Structures are given as C-alpha cells and as structure tokens.
Amino acid sequence: MSRIEVAASQAPASSGRRSLPRAFFLDAPQGGQRFCLFHTPRPGVPERGRVLFCHPFAEELNTTRSTIARQARALADIGFSVLQIDLLG
C-alpha cells in the first residue's frame, strides 16, 4: 500500500460532511521532508481519480494560496483525491 493510500485510509469518516485534509510529511530523496495535504472525497462519493497538485513557485504561490485550497476542496467534493506537496524551490 502506498503512502497516499495509507493517508486516505486514515482519513476520518464523517456523515457526508467535508473532512479536513490530512496533513503529513513525506521523506525527500535528498534528505529532509516535504509537507503534504491530502484531500479525500466525502464519504459516499465514489472516487473518480487522483490528482497530484504541483503548486506555483515563489510569489505566485503566495498570491494564489486561497484559490489552490478552494480548487483542492472542489475536486475532492466531486470525487477526486488530491495530494498537495509543498516542494522546495
């Protein structure tokens, strides 16, 4: 089972309400860790696919952070699991 599948299996179940994304760290090949958020579909919503979201760089990330969060939640609402990784730039 991959780390993403483990994260999904540990996501808290709720009664149809949107759950908070699961926050965790992934080990990086060159050392250190990368912060991740994993959004899962609501309970009862069939999984349609998975999205690996690569965020913009530098100031673009700072100015689009709320849009990125809304996009990840919207994708999860319609059945996509979304993994956001905070990459080093």
Secondary structure, DSSP 8 states (H G I E B T S, - for coil): --HHHHHHHTS---SSS----EEEEEE-TTSSEEEEEEE---TTS---EEEEEE---THHHHHHHHHHHHHHHHHHHTTEEEEEE----
